[in-house]
């Protein structure tokens, strides 16, 4: 093969160059912005980004001009403040750069005022009572810590400016403001703790996040004929075919060419947007796939996760697919999650959750790890609430996803280290050794410090914790806000404990060991290394006093407990009014989601399934005099359709009866009455699907939709 003077083949080098040059090509990176600004303006902006100093509004016009010039060079004709309202999605309103002049011509215009602040309608987004219909004013505020970027479409491009969204009265109406507040709280708490360890070189600390994304692909022609997918994002009916994921042949299997073309298209767009996607593969269920990115700071990671979901959905249409991000689009096979890998990183590049080769000697790591154990034990209710949605409740609980009970898995080596500290025994280094594979041609593999527990909702996985309970369609902002906040509070608590011991004359090393030991001893009930899918764990967890919330509606009630209000107000992440508003939004979204699903179930059943079954019954009636089997089939159909009618009647009654005047009562009614009624209707419908002629069944079945080729 010809080379270009190096050991790298020319074709491979061209591909490599293209990839690296394309990365973040549509992002106004720090380097790009720095080149377009004076030194003084750049220093002001970089201080805001790196050191969280207050932004200087005097430089806004200069930055806006640089941003507009770059965007127009990239082909953008419009700009948009891009924000994350409490819908869990993103919002945007496009404004043209072109402004008419009095002489009949036009100029391109984008001022510092337009950069820093926008004014969208705040009454039409969920606010939990913070804004009423007649109180329409809200503000978007530029977030300089997340870079602006270009989003392209078939006929042009738009400059997107990441922003926060607040009410006219100052409360947060989005997910970004609390996330930034929680990052600030974590930064202050960890910096104070590091000073106790004698480390004064660190100037800034943030949580680093890598959020995996699972999703399903369905052929667009099939999805078009499924009203339940269009209206609810999941199938409300569907009989399981003989083969699903039983043979485990899809997981990490060969990626179909059509899917691989789609994945490549998605990757290229995400690369241009600066999203560091690294891994792609088949997931467990048929038609299920995954992308996984590298670590980033929490705020940018949250923005990028929203872009990942947007690109996945939009690109699917170009390839004849529909991308399903719902946590449980199909019954009988695994649903989709979004595992959030979380750690604490300093501006000097140190991962504070890196145990090293001798974790028993790494007291700084043990300090922060203990703080996390305490945080999860005290605030498992908040972690449960942060992932509690109507769709995610369908996924969590048994044989495919972490259980609804929050617990921590540490692994054998780390657990042993903490047990030794608690008992006062000396630490020891475990011999990890190498795993021999029995063939001289295969290299020996270094053993990790422990196995993995895929049933744990919150597991330590080497140098990070993996929060596996987050749903695939969720924004990661709220779960990460909760994680940042509860860990910040725990770090502050442990630091105060050490300071008190130091004030009493204790040596630092002894004070540190005392705090780690006592904290671990008090909070180790949250540790569980067994099978989280085992029903016995529910009993065991209850015996330990751990919260068990079978339904997210039960969990929502805890959001405004005195403990949680005090936590968030102390850290200045949420005030009481903001928490109450979010609780109201959660209840409202749950009720409306189930209500829509129930009405869709009845609508499809009455207008599509019942007519199809009646037609097939008529056909069997014509031939039953000539066939015993036809008679049996006819009787089964008549019996099943009567049961179907009774189940439909019950569903209608329960869905009309809303269960009360307040949204909390309505949600309880949905859990206790409407969901069981929907399940009963589906149970009979799926039986009918197995009996009826597939040619007359009104919707594509699982058998067709699962075979993505």
N, C-alpha and C positions, 0 to 999 in steps of 0.2 A: 504493500500500500504506500502511495506517495505521501511524503511528509513535508512540512514547511520549515525544515531545519531544526526541528525539535523531535522529541520522542512521541509527541502527540499527533495522531493522524489529523490531516487538515479538516476532514468532515467533523470530527469530534470537537476540534478547537472552535470551529465556526458555531456549532451548536452551543458550546459553553459560553462563548462570547455573547451570543444572542440572548441567552438566559440572563446573564449577569447584567447586560446593558438594559434589558427590558424591566428588570426589577425596580419597582417604585418609579417607573418612567412617567406615570401620571400623578405623582405626588410632589407637592411643594416641600421637599425635604429641608432639613435644617441647613445643609450645605447650599442648596439652591437659593434659599432665602438669604443666607449670609452674603452670598455673592452679589445680591441685588440691593443690599442696604449699606449704609455707612457704618463705620465701626461703632459709633456711639449708639445708634439705633439698634444694631445687632446685639450689643452688650446688654441693652435694656431688655430686649426680648428674651435673650438667653437666660438672664437672671430670673425672669418670670417662669420660664420653662424648667430650669434646673434647680432653682432655689425657692420657688413659689413666692417670689416677691410680687407686690401689687403692680399690675400693668400700668404703664405710663400712657395715658390717653393722648398726650401731646404728640406721640409718634404714630398715631393711628393712620393719619393721611398718608404718611410715607410708606407704611407697610401695605396699606390698601392699594396704592399705586403699583408697588412691586408685585403684589398678588394678581392684580388685574392684568398687568402687562404679561406676566407669565402665563396666565390662563388664556388670554387671547392668542398668544403664540402657539398654544396647544390646541387652538381651534374652538375654544369655548365662546359661546355667544350670551350665556346667562350665568347667573350665580344663584346659590341657594344657601340659606342657613339650614343646616341639617341637624336635627335633634331627636331625642328619644323620649317621647311622651309616655304616659302610663299605660298605653295600649300594649307595650312590649315590642312594638315595631318602631320604625323611624318615620319622621315627617319632614316634608320639604315644600317650599313655595319658591318657584323660580322667578327671578327678576332679570330683565334684560340689561346688558351693559349699555345698550344704545338708548340715548335720550335725545328727543327732537329739540332743535333750537328755534329761536324766534324768526330766523331768516329762512326757515323751511328746510334746512339741512339737519344733520344729526351728529352727535359726538358720542364717544364711549366714556362712560362715567362710573366711578365706584369710589365713594369717599370713605374716610376713616369712620364717620358716623354709621355708615351702612355696614361697614365691617364689624364694628363693635356691637351694634344693637339692631335687632329687628323687632317687629311688633306683629306677631301672629294672633289669631283668634284663640283665646284661652278657654272659651266657654264650650267649644265643640270637642274638646279632648276630655278624657276621664280626669276628674279632679277630686272626687270624694267630698265635694262640698266646698272646696277652697275657692272655686269660681262658680257662680250661678249663670244661667243663660243670659241674663241681662248685664252680667259683668264680663265683658268680652276681652278685656285687655290682658295681655301677657307679653313677656319679653323673651327674646332669644339673645344670649350673650356669648360672644366669641370665646372659644376655648383655645388659647394659643398653645396649650400643651399637646394638642392633637393636630397633626398637619392637615392643611387643606389638600383636596385632591380633585381630579377630573373624572367624571362619569360620562362615558360615551354611549350614544345610541345610534340608530341607523342613519340619522340625518343631522348629526351634530354632537355637541358636547356641552356639559355644564360644570361650572366650578362649585364644588360642595365645600362648605365651611363648617366644621364641627362646632356646635354651640350647645349651651345649656338653655333650659327653658324654665322660667320662673313666673309667678303671678305678679300682678301690679302691687300686691301687698307684701311681696318678698318671699313667699313660700316656694319651695321646689315643686315643680309640676312634672318633673322628669326623673330619669334614673341616673343621669350624669352628675347632677349637683351632689346628691348624697354619696356617690362613688368618690368624687373628688374630695369631699369632706372626710370620708372614712380613710382615704389615702393619707390625708394630712394628719389625722389622728394617729394612724399607725406610724407615720414618720416621726412625730414628736415622741411617742411612747418608746420606740426602738432606739432613737438617738439618745434618749435619757438613759436607757439600759446599757447601751454601748459605753457610755462615759463611766459607768460603774466598773466596767471591765478595763478601763484605761484607754479605750479607743476613742480618740478625739479627731481622727483624720476623716471620718465619714461625715459628709455634709448633708446627704439626702438618702432616704430609704423608701422603697416602694414595694408593693406586692407584685410579683411577676406571675403571669397567668398564661397558660397554654390550654385552650379549650378545644377538645375534639368535637367533631360534628358528624353524627350519624344521620342518614336519610334514606328514603326509598325512592326508586324510580318506577313509574308505571307508564306504559305506552299511552300516548295522548289520546289515541282513538278509543281505548278502553275507558280511560278516565272521563272522557267526554260523555260517556253513556252511564256514568254513575253520579246521580244528583247528590248522593250523600257525601261523596268526595268533594264536590264543588261547594257545597254549603257548609260542611262541618270539618273537612280535612281528614275524615276517617270513614271507613266503611261501617255502616250501621247494620248491614246484613252481609252474609257470606258464609256458605258451608265450607268446611275444611275439606280439601281434596285428600286422597290417600297419601300423598307425599308432600311434605312441607320442608322442615329443616332437620328431620329425624336422622338423616345420614351424615349430617355435618359436612356436606360436600361443597357448600357455597362459601363457607368461611375461609378467607385467604385463598380462594380458588382463582382460576384463570379469569381475568376480567374480560367480559365480552367486548368485541371490537367496537361496537356502537357505543357502549358505555365508556370505554377507554377514550374514544374520540370526544365524548362529552366531558369527561374528567380533564382531558388536556386543555380543552377550550376554557373550562372553569379556572384551571390553574394559570393559564396565560393572562386572563383578565385580573385574577387576584394578584399575580406577580406585579402587573403594571400598577396596581393600587397599593403595593407595598405590603401585602399580606403574606407572611412567611409560611405558606403551606408547604409541608415537607413530606407527608405520608398519605398514600391513597391505597385502599384495598376493599375487597368484598367483606361485608360483615356477616353475622351468623344467619340471619333470616334470608330467604330467597328474595331477590330484588333489593337488598339492603346494602349500603355502601358507607364509606367513611373517609373524611379528610381530617388530618391532624396538623396543626401548625407548630412552630417553635414558640418559645417563651417571648413575651413582651410585657412592658409595663401595663398594669391593670386597665388604665383608662384607654390606652390605644388598643389593647386586646379586646376590650368591650366594643369599641367602634368597629374594629376589624371583624368581630363576630357577626355584627349586623350586616356588614358587607358580604361576608361569606354566604349568609342566608339569602340575601338579595340576589347575588350572582348565581347561586345554585338554582333558585326558582326561575329567574329570567332566562338563563342559558338552556334550561331543560326544554323550553318550547322550541328553540332553534333545532334541537335534535329529535323532535317528535316525542318527547317525554313530558310527564308532569312530575315534578319533584315534591315529595310528601315529607314535610318536617314534623308532622304530628307525632306525638310520642307513641301512639298505638293505632296506626292506621288499619291494621289487620288483626283479627282475633286468631289465637292459636299459634302464633309465632312471636318471636322477640320483637319488642318495640324499640324505639330509638331514644338514646340519651345524648348528653353533651358533657362528658367527663371534664371537669375543670381542675387542671393541675395547678397548684398554688404554692408559692414559696415567697420568702422575703429576701430581697436583693439590695445591696448597698450601691451607692454611686461609684464605689471603688471596685465593683464587680464581684463582691463576695456574696455567696449564697449562704445565709445564716442557718439554713436547714440542711447543709451538707455535713454529714457526721464524720467523714474522713475514715481512715483505716482503723482508728482506735476511738470509737465513739465514747467509751467509758472515760477517756481523758479529755474529751472535747466538751468542757463544762459550759461554754457559751452555747453550743448546739443544744445541750441538754436543758439549759435554762429556757430557751425559746420553745423547744419541743414540749416541755412541761407546761408552759404557758398555754400552748394550743390544747393540750389535754384538758386543762382546767376550763378553757374557754368553751370547748365543745360540751363538756359535762354540764356546765352551768347554763349554757344557752343552746342546748339541742333543740329547744322549741323554735328558736329563731332560724336555725338551719333548716328545720322541717318546713317552716312557713316560706322560706326563701325559694323553695322548689315546689310549693304546693299550688298546683293548678288542676282543673278538671281533667285535662288530657294527661298530665303526668301521673295522676292517681290511677289511671288505667294501666300504666306501665309498671309502677312500683309495687312490690309486695311478694312476688313469688316466682322463682325459677328463671328469671331473665334480667332482673334489675335489683339494685339494692333495696332492702326493706325500708318501710317508712320509719322504722326506729333508728335513730342516729346512734352510731357507735364508731369507735376507732380501732383500726388494726395497725399494730406497730411492727409486727414481725418478731421472730424468736429472739434474734440477737439483741434488738433494742429493748424488748421487754425484759430480758435477762439483766441488761445493764441497769434499768430502773429498779428492778427487784433487789439487786445487790446494793444499790445506793440506799434504798429504803431500809434494808436489813443491816446496813453498816458494814457489809463485806467489801473486800477489795475488788476492784474491777479486774477483768482479765480479757485478753484478746483471744477471740475464737479463731481457731485455725480454719480458714475457709477452704483452702485447698483448690484442687482442680477436678473437674468432672471428666473422667476418661470415657471415651465413647466406643472402645473396644476394637478400633481399627487404626493401624499405624498411619493411614492416609488422612485421618481426621484429627484436627488439632484438639488438645485438651482445652476445656472451657473453664475460665475462672468462675467459681461459685459466688453467687450473691449472698448477702448476709441473711436472707430469709426468703421464703416462698411468697407468692402473691395470694391475696384473698379477694376474689372477684365478687364476693357477695357482701363485702363491706362498703357502706356508703361513704366512709371517710378513711382512706387507707394511706399509710406512709409507704412511699414507693421509691426509696433510695435517697433522694435529696429534695423531696417535695411531698405534699399531701395531695391526694387525688379525691376530689369531691365528686363522687360518681352518681349522685342522685339528681343532678341538674337535668332538666328536660331538654329535648332536642330543639323545640321551638322557642325556648325561653331566651330572653336577653340574659347575659351573664352578669349584668351590672348589679342587680339586687343581691344575688347570692354572694358576689365578691364584696359588696358593701357590708353585708352581714359578717363575713369572714374577717375582713379588715377590722371591723369595729370590735368584735368580741375578742380578737387576739390583742388589739391595742389595749383594751381594758385589762386583760390578764397580765400583759407585760407591765403595765403601770402598777398593778397590784403587787406583783412579785418584786418589782424594783423598790416599792415602798417598804415591803417586808425586809429586804436586804438592808435598806437604809436605816431602818429601825434597829436592826441587829448591830450594824456598824456603830450607831450612836450609843449603843449600850456597851461598846468596847470589844465586840466580836471581830475577829480577823475576817477579811473578805472571803477567803476560800472556805472557811468554816460556815460563814453566814450563807454563802451560795449553796453549799451542800445541804445545809439545814432547810433552806427554802425549797430546793428541788425535791428533797426527800418528803417533806411534809405535804407539799402540794400534790405530789404523785400519790401519796398514801390516801389523801382526802378525796381525790377525784378519779382514781383508777377504775371505779365501777363502770366507766364509759368504755373501757377497753374490752374488746371481744374478738377472739381469733377463730371462732367456730363458724359453722355454716349459717349464714344469715337467712337462708331460705327455709331452714328447719322451723316448723311451727312451734317447737319447744322454746325457741328464742323469744317469742312473744311473752311467754310465761316467765322465763328467766329475767327478761328486761324489766317486767313489772315488779318482780321480786326485788330487783336492785333499786327500784324507785325511779327508773328511767321513764320519761314521758312516752306514751304510746298513742299516737293519733292515727286511727285507721282512715279517717277522712280528712281532707285538707280543710273542710269547713270547721272541724273541731280545732284544728291548729290555728286558723285565723284568729280565733277568739283570744289567743294568748299574745297577739302582737301588741296590744295596748295594756298589757299587765303593768303594774307599777314597776316591776323589776326592769322591764324592757324600756319603758319611758325614761326611767332614771338613767339607764345605760346610754341611750342615744342622746339624751339631753346633756349628760356629763361630757360626752365626746363632741357635742355640737354637730352631730350627723343628721338627726331629725329632731324637731321639737314635737311636743305632744300633738299639736294640731296636724302636723304633717303625717304623723303615724296614724292618727285616727282617719285621716283622709285615705291613706293607702289601704287600711283595713276595709274601709267602705268600698274602695275600688275592687279589691280582691273578692269580696262577697258579691258585688254586682257582676263582675266578669264570670264568676262561677255560675251564678243563677242563670244569666243570659246564655251561657254556653250550653248548659244542660237543657234549658228551655228550647233553644233552637234545635238541638239534637232530637228532642222528643217530638217536636212538631214535624221535623223532617222525617222521622221514623213513621209517624202516622200517615203523612202525606204520601210517601213512597209506597207504603203498604196498601193504602186504599186505592190509589190511582194507577199503580203499576203491578204489584204482586197479585192482588185479589183478582183483577181482570184476567191476568195470565193463567192463574190457577182455574178460574171458572171455565176458560176456553179449553184447558186440558181435561177438566172433569167432563165437559160435554163430549169430547173425543172418546174418552174411555167408556162413557155411557153407551156410545154407538156400537162398541164391539164387545161389551161385557156378556151379551147373550151367547157369544161364540167362544168365550175363553174364561176359564176359572181364574187364571192369573189376572185378566182384565177386571174381573169382578173384585178380586182382592185389592187391586190397585185403586179402583174406583172407591171402594169403601174406605180405604186409608186416606184418600184425598178428601172425601166428604167429612170424615171425622176430624182431619187436621184443619180443614178450612173453618169448621165450626169452632174449634179451639182458638184458631187465629182470630176469628171475629170476637170471641169473648175477651181475648187478650187485648185486642185493639180498643174495645170498649172501655176496659179498665185503664189503659194508657190515656185515652181521651179524658176520662173523668179526673185522673190524677193531674194531668197537665193543665186542665182548665182550673182546677183547684190549686191556687198558688201557694197556699199554706200559711198565709198571714199577710200583714200589711208592711212589716219591715223586712229588709233584704236578708237579715240573718235567719228569720223564720222561713223565708222562701227557699233559702239554700238548704236548710234542714229538710224541708219537704221534698226537695229534689233528691237528696241522698236517701231518705227513708222510703219514699213512695214512687217517684218518677223513674229513677234508675232501675229498680226492680221491675217496674211495668215495662220499660223498654227491653229489658233482658228477656222477659217472658214472651214478648212479641217476636223478638229475634229468634228465640229458641224454636218456635213453631215454624217460622219462615225458613230457617235453615233446614228443617226437616222436609218441608215442601220442596225446597230446591233440589234435594236428593231424589225426590220421587218424580218431579215434573220433567217433561221433555226439555232438554237444554236449549233447543231451538226456540221454544216459546218463553223461556225465562227472560224477563225484561231487562236484565242487567248482566254485564260480563261478570263471571265468577272468579273466585280466587285462582282457580286452575289456570285461567288465561292470564290474569294480571301478574302472577308470580313468575311467569316464564319470560323474563326480559331477555331479548336476543337482539 
